[in-house]
Amino acid sequence: MVAWLRALPRNASASEPPPKRPRVQQALSFVGPNAVDVVQSVRQTNEPLGTGNGQPGQQLRLAFAPVLARSLTLTVFETACR
């Protein structure tokens, strides 16, 4: 990430030329980065995946992928078979 910062005295405007270098007492003493880790995600609930046929190894697709690790809860509703 590349960024820049332009700091002006409160009584200056962006159209004016930059002021002369301030005395040491008025200069900035520290400028540092400030960042946090974020994850952009959308919560998806009550998404029906489809109907199974009882065979092993069935695969169904989610509408939204990828899924964050350890965030999926799968609930299976069984119907009575005769």
Beta strands, then each sheet from edge to edge (+ up, - down):
end
